[in-house]
Amino acid sequence: MRKIILGFFVIIFILGCSKTPEIHDLKEFCDYTLECYKNNEKSKAIALRITKEEALALINSAKLSTKTKKEVLKMQKKREEEGCFDFDILGKEFDRFRSQRRERFWKNFTVESYESMETIRSFGNYEMAEPIIWLKEGEDTPIFKPGELIKTQKGWRILRGPFWR
């Protein structure tokens, strides 16, 4: 159980950045995330990730033993030192992800359908989701996953992702 909790918090600390619009509707958040990548809006996409402050608030509000909380805070510190909240590193990840598809794809794709839009409650009152968006451009039908998402008081945030499936 302890490993599961620690694993959850490792995911939380992977990425984070600047201010994000407050989007509380999951489908709207998915559409906004996809639009950021479609329109090559790097700073807006980076802002969708959980911030260092939001991660700390999550840790502090989670019901953890003192020992576990100390371990999680150490991981948070390590992630900060590794640059997980660094705009430049996140920008490179954005470019890498976006470069996995041709520019023609980004200009012409359409959304075919949404799946896995249900949420689960975890670690108290936090809703989590891993939605899937089926896209189409010509014969290409990739599956876009906005990421592992958590709903904070300020709306949905990306813990880890996005991914192609």
ABEGO torsion letter per residue (X at the ends): XAAAAAAAAAAAAABBBBBBBBBABAAAAAAAAAAAAAAGBAAAAAAABBBAAAAAAAAAABBBBAAAAAAAAAAAAAAAAAGAABAAAAAAAAAAAAAABBAAAAAABBBABBBGABBBBBGEABBBBBBBBBBBBEABBBBBBAEBBBBBAAEBBBABOBBBX
